[in-house]
Amino acid sequence: MVEYVEKDEKEGRILVRPAVGRNLPFGDGFEKLLLAWSFLNVMGYVQFSHIPTSSSPSKLETQMREVIRIAKIGKQAGEAIGRSIEADRREYERTKREQIVEKTGLTLSKPLNLSPFTIDEFEQSLYHKEPTLLITEIHTSLLNTLITDLSTGTGEAIKPIGTPVNQAGEENDTDYWEGLKGATTETLRPVADELASSWTTPIGKDRKGWESSLVGLLWDRGTLASLPSYLDNILYLTFEDKPAPTRPTWATGPTSTSAHGLIPSKPEKRYGSLHHSHKLGIIGWIIDLCCQTGVVRDFMEESMSALTEVRKEQVDVKREWKRL
């Protein structure tokens, strides 16, 4: 929609612009990577749930009146003092919040309780062949958010579109699923049922067992509609190829647990080698579940209310500035 005009030619601009580079992390999955990183950072920051207001003039209000008075004398002087007072305002707000928390005991709203991290750190942690500290904290935070919501009695509503595989007596698409080496849902059931019954136990400070809780969540809440690869992920995390025998013996013949050439394995052993695109897909799926929890919904509503108030203040400030 940009036309090449005579002015462009005089200034030496080229007629044909170079093509936009598409060498992005995860290729077509870059948008999913960006959305997951954005959500984890926004919801991980520490935010104050409530700051009471005072009817008496604050130090900040007094300073703002002084800025307006000085602006009438000279615009340049007013701008210089305004920059200084902006720094004082930030320091004042920080100190005020600390005093409020100390005196009133108000809690901080931490939807995910995660420290900020860069998108490059997030990308590299997904490539890593061993679960990094960042990946461990992300999964622990998301899982504990779902578990906490379950304890409040509202977690039953946290279900993606589709019918879970382990609802007995109902036929669905998962009955026709076939994984690696002919594995079916009946192959997964003995292992996955046990993990699904225990995933709602909060993950402790040592962070042990989050991989098993992840498998339990996938089996309990996963559907082919919401995460098409979830059964393949469960199979990969709970089974591995049976090692080839060094020589043929009766002891290495097929058994009931390795009828498909697979033997049970530990999720904590298998997660690191899971393909990075599947790791990202699982994180994105859990984020969708977390968006239905009360703590995340409340945080988003509070943020929208705060944004509305800020916009109103901006309009008032611009109106006052034009009047001056």
C-alpha angles and dihedrals in degrees: 000000000000113000123213107235136182091264090060091053092050091051092051099248115158120246097222113050119213117260117263112261113246098186093124130153112269091008109228089009094063093102090055089050091050094048093049092048092047093050094048092050097044094046093041098060120102110250131181111244096206139000115191118223127228126222093215119085111270128217089255094054091049091051092049091053088052091053091053091049093050092045088063089059096047134348094214094051090047092053092050093051090042091060091050093049091048088062090047090049093056092048091047093052092048092050092044092053093050090051092049093051091047096048102036101030092230113172125233120244107240108168093181104002093223128145116233119267136179125257089242090057090049092049095048092047089057091052093050117108093219125052105264125213089256094053090046093051093046094053094041092051095047094045094048090049090057092043092051090050090052090054090058091060097246098092095091087078092058099098130127122229112286139044119292115243096235098059099116120222097025121102117219142152092282089069087070096045116122122186137184114334092001097301116164136188088273088062090055099039101081092054101032096048091060093049092045090057093056106036092094091070108105115252111245131229091269088063091220118154100021091126091057090046088052091055090048091052092048091052095043100043106016124111133178088239095058100033113012093190098048096106091048088051092051090049091050093047096047103035138042136187115283108248115250113253118248088224133003113268137157088248092064095054122118117293134192091260096047103040090130096045089264131116128198117268139181119265091221089058096048104039096079093060093048110119113267093235090057091048090054092046091054092048091049090050093051089048089056088054092047090053087068094055122105096238093055094043091050091048092051092049092049090048092052091050091049091048091052091052092049091052091051090052091050091054091050092048092049091048091051092047092052090049090055 
